[in-house]
């Protein structure tokens, strides 16, 4: 079968902050909608930047924009729709130092390449960085089965964080 | 005798990669890795890994000479209570025991019980846990509250308000005597009054009923969808009925009863059989179903039947129920009922859909051949799917049959259907549920985006593809998701590219490299319920692996022959992974154990690095030739920087200041040839056998270029090495080195390449066909590969794909005068 998620809105459960709504919205998934995104966090010594490259399936992105922002969005034809999606993504992705300080990523742009929509961010490689904490909630607030894989690539080594289920943030340390 | 010697040694810019990545973990010894030495037997045959062949499944991957499977026939009568969204049914089952075993009980699958509040799936739900099906929730932490979605609340409320799951009663044998039965979660055991011996059959009846789930509320593979905005007061529903009757669990030679609890992920393991099904629904409903309609005269109008006849030979799909007629049906409901009767032979499941909202189109597919010369392709969809569905759904069904049959067998069933409803995409014999919809505009029209069009064509191909795998090639979905999803994802890519290659389809090897290099993985050979990332693991990675087998390792001819063998051998039978692995090898004559081991049993990835290139020239052994070459090579080296600086400083050496003092060594350098050398050369020639002399003479005459390329296997997965060589005259050549080069040295190998022309550059995997995760180390000389961010920043926003084409196309062409005015304004701006 293909995998599909139902329409959803979030709210906070009563355990800590009763009654506070956290709104998501509506949509559905399908055979090709694998509900799996992939992000590379590349320490690029050549450019001196930490480069963040998010990869989503095009119609995952379209369905997300339609649920959240514009029910008629056409992600392939419309650059504004893609920009809306990119903004949605970067608002849900954060890099933090191990002390919890947010690292200021700058938005670079988005593009479609084949079946994928890419969203780019970057920042100068911080000095004396001994690790990273990452938050990646994109699409997870829409589809509970959404799975965001993050590869942190530094000095030729890859570390992987998998954002799914209850995971809110995770960390890697550098030697 | 050494004929080759190193003339120049060209080392690459980057050094040898850290060896620690290549070392096996110490202390782990098995048949592949030993405690002594570092050798890892990547080509070890799968003998110990695959199950022992037997008379039911032979070592060639074929059904053995005593292959058996059970046969289960059903006769079901069901009534839909539309108002209460409830289905009641009665079914008679005939079970034929073809196994060599005596059975004292039968197991049935009660999949509707997964929706009970006390189901194992529900009770073992890891709140917000990995891979959960259903509405969104998030567990809390020390600093954040837990979160429930409104949909999760609705799901829980629905399950609390409306009792879900089966109500089973009237379980009796053929004489009407009650049978003992025990319900265990999503399973039910019926105890037989007499042991059922091999070759015997038994019959029983039971009654069942259940409240139909709202698909959106519980994330099921079936259920109803409500349309509150229809003209009819109270709205209308589409009902998709699947996993709707108690189905016999499979009894197999490799697992016995496949009575593993239904947890929602691992799908279904089923027996083939014949079905006679009648469903009573509101009289204004249209029913789409597995099988053939037996009573069209009772349920269809004369006009509808005439349209069906016309559709058989139509060039384009013909409406059986037009959009206008469906719209009219939506306005009010009939209080009458009609009973639709369908029969299906040799199917492993049975599903149907019903609604008064359905538009219905059909087109005959003249398949030809002896098996099923004619197939009726049909689609059923509400107005919410138009105009996308009537344009592409039925055509996509036929396209899928054309392509898949070429790679497997003639489609054996009389119908193939695509039904739109709340399920995003799900497959059953002869019928599939597909989700794409269109957008209602303010002017009342409905439109769709290019992405939604791709979604429709793609999902119809994928789900109709499933009617081959696993509906006919009946793999065990509960155990192995990849056997149907992986094979089908490979083939849907084939069919998609044959639909329109300008639309991106399928899985390219380069698409899975980031997943394959990630550190958090399980092998493809993992039971369905235990897979952490189902999409890349069970869909993309096996699809890419099969693509690579076909395009790169086996070649299309051998792969297609072997794949077709597999499909035909296991058509209407139940293959296991070993049967697939074995058949692909047996039919192609290609040893693939290393490939299965690397791609399906391990989490290694592909990263082959071209570490060094040594360029060499053949020594002639003739001192009059070789010594002069040495002299030239020596002269080509940079001189002493010390001496050079002395010269630049104007210093004059003793020799320069005393030119009259000279001796023999001033006129004869160390490369001077003497007769002693020539005598040795002549003696060397004299010692050569005739064939040796011929070989030497020919090699000297040809004076080829010799290169030794040194490769490192950084990723661990052994693969063929594909070289793209560019010569100094700009001509190119590809060289294919089989994966077997790694068999005795899986970490590092060398290859001698002999060429007529001088090599300018070499690249490993020039067409990105092996899923090599690191391209930068593929090049000699090393090439800096810009990251996507670097490329994006230098090339701008995505080239042509970044344009807002539908908006830009509305732009009016400017006149010459307007263009001139713009230019003048621009000039003014810059002044």
Interface residues (C-beta under 8 A of the other chain):
Chain A: X1 X2 X3 X4 X5 X6 X7 X8 X9 X10 X11 X12 X13 X15 X16 X17 X20 X22 X24 X28 X29 X30 X31 X32 X33 X34 X35 X36 X38 X40 X42 X44 X46 X47 X49 X51 X52 X53 X55 X58 X59 X62 X71 X72 X73 X74 X75 X76 X77 X78 X79 X80 X108 X109 X110 X111 X112 X113 X114 X115 X116 X118 X120 X122 X140 X141 X142 X143 X144 X145 X147 X149 X151 X156 X158 X159 X160 X161 X162 X164 X165 X166 X168
Chain B: X17 X18 X126 X127 X128 X129 X130 X131 X132 X133 X134 X135 X136 X137 X138 X139 X140 X141 X144 X145 X146 X147 X148 X149 X150 X151 X152 X153 X215 X216 X217 X218 X219 X221 X267 X422 X423 X424 X425 X426 X427 X434 X435 X436 X439 X441 X447 X449 X450 X451 X452 X454 X455 X458 X459 X462 X463 X466 X504 X505 X508 X511 X514 X515 X517 X518 X519 X520 X532 X533 X534 X535 X536 X539 X540 X784 X787 X788 X789 X790 X792 X793 X797 X798 X799 X801 X802 X803 X804 X805 X806 X807
